[in-house]
Amino acid sequence: MTFEWQSTGVLVTGATGFIGGWLASELVGRGARVVVIERDIDPRVFEVHPELWGSAVRVPGDIIDLSIVRRALADYDIKVVFHLAAQASVGSALVDPFGTFESNIRGTYTVLEACRIVGRVERIVVASSDKAYGDQALLPYTEETSTLNGRFPYDASKAAADIVTSSYFHTFGLPIAITRNANTYGGGELGGHRLVPEVIDAVLSGRAPVIRSDGTPERDYLYIDDAVRGYVTLAEQVHRDDVKGEAFNLGAGIPISVIDAVRMVLKVAGSDVEPEVRGTAKNEITRQYVSFAKANRLLGWSPKYSLEEGLTETLEWYRAHPNLLRSWN
């Protein structure tokens, strides 16, 4: 039986961010009554998702404030919660680990505690990350065999939030599932120091793209449409006994080096410029990618976009919205 989103109360934390914005917009398109909790807002998000901000109920506040989250859940009869709000920058976490832990760990247990207290929420999806696995020799990361081993502030914050989420399922029976995304990219990514928008910004501005690492670290890249479909699919099936309390990797399952990913952007852009490799990045994990076999087996989910197809769509999105790019050099 297909889940009916029409008129269902849905809270999306992190809707002012990249993935959360696209997810909330998709839910508006499905007829859900979308509620968002907003703290800081880049005014450009209104241009990225005008259909969302013309429809969603906007609750001002911070997810670390229990009273704010409880009120949002109770006042708007929320049945589904997608918790994506987080401090999402690895670099920012090195500068301000305390703020990262407040947002990513305290924010998570605050949202879950509000769900426990109010007691009406029927489905909860919490966003973790493949970074929660840390640096491990055995690849790809799998949910069954890879431990949560984040050592640096951002990685540790996601691992801790992941464990907190699991505890709310095992102790209180909350109907929860967890996503661990690979590096997600696509149009409308406005935050600083992310590889794909930086490279596209450089290419469309006629500059050489900058690679802060030495270009050799390998990552797994997931296109935003595939990520959103994964979140929605998981929420629709989280009531199942074999899905509740489980974590699911969402990724392409294909490692590609940073330099090759940059060259792929240059290829789809038709540019022959050479990237500037600086080799100054610290705390870089050499190689990481996920297996999505569990999501495929239990949810029927697999990525539809190749990296080249996703980058082509991303490039075209930014070409159509040049005012939403920002120079990071």
N, C-alpha and C positions, 0 to 999 in steps of 0.2 A: 504493500500500500504506500503510495507516494505521500510524503509529508506536505501538508497544505500551509504555505507561507502567507497566503492572503489574509490580511487583518490580524496576523499573529504579532504580539508584542515582542520585539527583539531589541536587546541592548547590545550595542557595539562599542566597546571601549577602544580607543585608538583610532577612531574614524577620521581624525584630522591628519593621520599618518598615511603612508603609502599603501600598504596592503589593506589596512582597515577602511580607507576611503573607497577603494574599489569594491571591497566586500559589502560595505554598507550601501553603496550605490546599486550593486546587484540585487540586494534584498529589497530595496525600494522598488526596483523594476519587477520584482516578484510579488509586490503588493503588501509586503510586511509593514507593520507600524514600527518604524525604526526610531530608536532613542539613542542619543549619543551623549557622553559626558565629555565636555571640552574644557581644556585648561589653556594652553598656548595655541594660538591659531596664526598660521601664515596665511595672509589674505588671499594668496594665490589658490588655496584649496577650493575657494568658491568658484573659480574658473575651471578647475579640473573636474569638479563634480557638481555642476549647478543643479542637476536633478535631485541630488541628495540634499543639499542645503536648502532647497526650496520645499522639501517634504519632511525632513527629520525633525523630531523634537530635540531641542538642544538644552541640555542641563549643564549650567556652568559649575565648574568645580574640579576637584582633583580626586583621582581614584584612591588615593591613600586616606581619604576622609570617609570613614564608615557611614556617617549620617547621610552624606551625599549619595552614595551608592544604594543604601537601603531605601532612600526616598525615591530614587529613580525606579528601582524594582517594584516598589509597592504602588506608587502613584500611577504608573503606566502599565500595570498588570503584565509584567515581563514574563514570558514563558521560555525564551531562548536567550542565552548570553554567549556572545563571542568576546573573549578577553584578549585583545591584541595590544592594549596600551603598554608602552614600554619605552625606556631610553634605549634606542636601537643602534647607537653608534659605538663601535669598538674603541675608536679614538677618544670619544668623550668619556667613556668609562675609565680610561687610563688617567684622564685629567681630574675627573670627579667620581671616584668609585662610590662615595657615600650617596650621592644623588642617584646613581645607577641602582644601588641596592634598595634605596627607598622606593623608587619607581617600580623596579622589576620584581622585587621580592615582597616588600610590604604592600605594594599595589595589588599583587596577586592574592595574598591571603586576605586582604581587605575585601576584594570583590567576592571571593569564595565565602568568606564569613557572612557577608551581606546576603548571599544566596541561601546559606544555611539558616540564617535568622528569619528571613522573609518566608521561605519555604514553598514558594509557588513555582520556582523555576524548574522546568522539566528537561532541559537540554543545555549543556554547557560545553563549549569548546575553548580550550586555553592554548594560546600560542607559545610554544617553547622555540627551540632552534637547534639546528645541527651543531651549533657551537657548544651546546651543553655536553656533547661527547668529548670535547677537548681534543687533545692530540693522541691518537692511538695508532698502533702499527697495523692492526687487523682491519682491513677495509674490504668492502664498503661497511659503513656503520649500519648495524641492524638493531632493531628494538630489543631483540632477545639476547644478543651476545655482546653488545657494546655497552659498557658502563657509562654513567654520567661522570665525567672527569674534567669539568671545566676548572682551569687553574687561574686564568687571568680574570680581571673584574667582570667584564661583560659575560664571558663564558660561565663563570661561577654563578652569576646572578640568574642566568637562564637555567642552569642545572638545579639551583636551589628552588626556584619557582616551580620547576618541573616536579621536584620531590614534594613540595608543599601541596601541589595540586593532587598528586597521587594520594597523599595522606587524607585529604578531604573526601576522596572516594572510599578508601578502605575504612576510615573511621566513621564517617557520617553518611556514607552511601549516596553522596551527591552524584547525579548523572553526568559524569565528566568524561571527556576524551581530550587527548593532547596531540597537537601537531608539532613536528620538528622539521621545519622547512630548510631546504638548501637555500643558497643565495638567490633571493627573488628579485626580479628586475621587470621593468616595463615603463610605459609612459606615465607621467604624472608623479614621478619620484622627485620630490623637491628638496629633501634633506641633503646636507653636505657630505662630501667625501665618500661617495659610492661609485664604484668603478664604471658601470654602464652609463649613467647620466653624465659623469665627468668626461668620459671619452666622447660621447655624442656632442656635448657642449663644445669641446675642443674642435671636433671635426666641423661642426656647423659654423664655428667662429673662425675657422681657418688657422687654428693653432695646432701644434703637435700635442697629442695627448700625453699626460704625465703618468708614469707608473712608479709608485712610491717603493714597491718591493723590487727585487731583482728580476721579476717577471716569471719566475719558475714555480711559485706555489700553485697547486692545482685545487680547483674548486668545482662544485656542482652548481649549475645555474637552472633556475625554475622560472618560467614565464608567468606573469601575474595572472593571466586568465586560467592557467592550470592551477595556480595556488588558490584562487577564489573558488573554483569548482571543487577543489579538495576540501575546503572549509565547509562549504554548503553540503557536500555529500556526507561528510562526517557528522554534521549536525543532524541530518535526516536519519542517520542510522545509529546514533549514540544510545538509543533506547535498548538496543540489542544486548543480550548478556555477554556475547563474545566481543563487543565493542566498548562497552562501559568500562572506564578505568584504564583503558589502553592508550598507548602512545603510537602515533603513526608518522613515519618519515614521508615527507613529500619532496620529491626531487626528480631529476632526470636520470640519476644513476650513472652519469657519464662525467668523469673528471676531465677538466681542461685547464691548461695553464693560463695564468693571467695574461701573458704575452699573446697567446693564441686567441683568447677571448677578445683582446683589444684588436688584433688583426682581423678577427671576424667582423667587428664593428666597422673597421676601415673598409673591408671588402664590400659589405652591403651598402656602405655610403659611397662607394666608388672612389675612395681616396687612396693616394699612394704616399701619403705623408708617413714619416717614420716616428714612432713613439719615443719619448724621452724616458729612459729607464734610470731612475735615481738610486734605487737600492738602499733607501734610508728607513724603510718601515721596520718597526720592531715587533717582537712577539708574534711573528707570522707562523702559523701552522703550515708545514710543508705540503701536506696532501690530505684532503678530506672529501668524501662524497658518501652518499647514502644509498641504501637499497630501498626501493619502494614496493618490494614484493608483498609485504604485509598489507599495505593499503590496496594493492591490486587484488589480493586473495580475499580479503574480508569486505572491502568496500566497492570493489570493481573499478577503482580509480587508477589511472595511469596518465602520464603527461601526453598531451596531444601535439605540443609544439617542439620542434627541433630548436637548437640554439639559433641557427641561422634564420628560421622562420620568426622566432620571437624577437630577435634583434631587428629584423626588417620591419616588423610592425611597430616596435618601439621607436625606431628612427623616424618612421613616417608620422608617428604621433607627435614627436617633438618638432618635426618640420612644420606640422600644422599648428603648433602652439609655441612659436619661437619666443614669445614673451614669458614663457614659464620655465625657460632655462636660466641658469645662473652660472657665472664664471667662478671657478674655484681656485684658479691658479694664483 
